[in-house]
Amino acid sequence: MTAVGQPHFSVLDLAPVRVGGTIAEAFHNTLDLARHAEQWGFTRFWIAEHHNMPGIASAATSILIGYVAAQTSTLRVGSGGVMLPNHAPLVIAEQFGTLATLYPGRIDLGVGRAPGSDDVAARALRYDTKEENFPKQVGELLVYLAPARPGQRLVAFPGAGTNVPVWLLGSSTYSAQLAAALGLPFAFASHFAPALLMEAIAAYRGGFKPSQYRERPYVMVGVPLVAAETDAEAQRLATSGQQRHLKLIRREPIYVPPPLASMDGVWSEAERFLVESRLAVAVVGGPETVQHKLRHLLQETGADELIFTSDLYDHALRLRSFEIAAEVMKTTIPWEVQALSRTTITTTVL
């Protein structure tokens, strides 16, 4: 948390394609959301790599980052994340070194270990399935982004010396422990896999080693968000996200569907349990409810930053959802939070 007790707040976008919509429309909406997020005071706008998922158009992550960064001016733009085992670290260093050179001081590089796809796509991507290779890949990436050493034969050009901030992303304690060991900031994917949220945060903070990248631990928490004018309207709009998670479980395309009056009859009890488990930290409601839930989440986690995802069918309502979150975060902080796990950091934004 910042020295004045003010958590940062950011956006996670997957370029969602709605039922009846197009990929081009999704890209336009991504840019429009980013421009609004910049006006509303969001810190970052991250885009996540996914493959072979009809309904998610963010496969070419670095290209979309450049598209957004080129048409905004102050917003930090980055990956949330790039799935590093799908790529050669040298190529990622070159891509993000290029972005950092074009948009200095505004690019983040979040990396994860999962393929961001199914088994078929993972094989097509030549995904490196060996878990023990991931720390080596991260280390290699960090070397490429650092200033080149005398006699270094392999150099990321561009990339070397850009020192693009690298984050580790994860949904378990594995990446939390690695981020702690390397002294990197850590983002937990609680927007779809919240089960180990508190355990991962504890492992990260408990094992953190100060480094050239950070003196103190820094935790970002993913939050599914559906904010509307009333609780009832938010609950109705939330059925679009519930349907998407249900389709993901059923291995069906996950285009964003229109909301329903009720999910009754749409899912089985077992499916409902699975979907609600995935959305356990979701913040759904009108402004007062959103305020209450965000206070509770910050008190529980001591998060330094929250990153919101809100994939609603109607773009205008999606914008309003993020706007309400921004209003809540700005008007109700600094928080009077006394969580023992909270760590004070400098006011400098990564």
Secondary structure by P-SEA (a helix, b strand, c coil): cccccbbbbbbbbcccccccccaaaaaaaaaaaaaaaaaacccbbbbbbbcccccccccaaaaaaaaaaaacccccccccccccccccaaaaaaaaaaaaaaccccbbbbbbccccccaaaaaaacccccccaaaaaaaaaaaaacccccccccccccccccccbbbbbbccaaaaaaaaaabbbbbbcccccccaaaaaaaaaaaaccccccccbbbbbbbbbccccccaaaaaaaaaaaaaaaaaaaaccccccccccccccccccaaaaaaaaaaacccccccaaaaaaaaaaaaaaccccbbbbbbbcccaaaaaaaaaaaaaaaaaacccccccccbbbbccccc
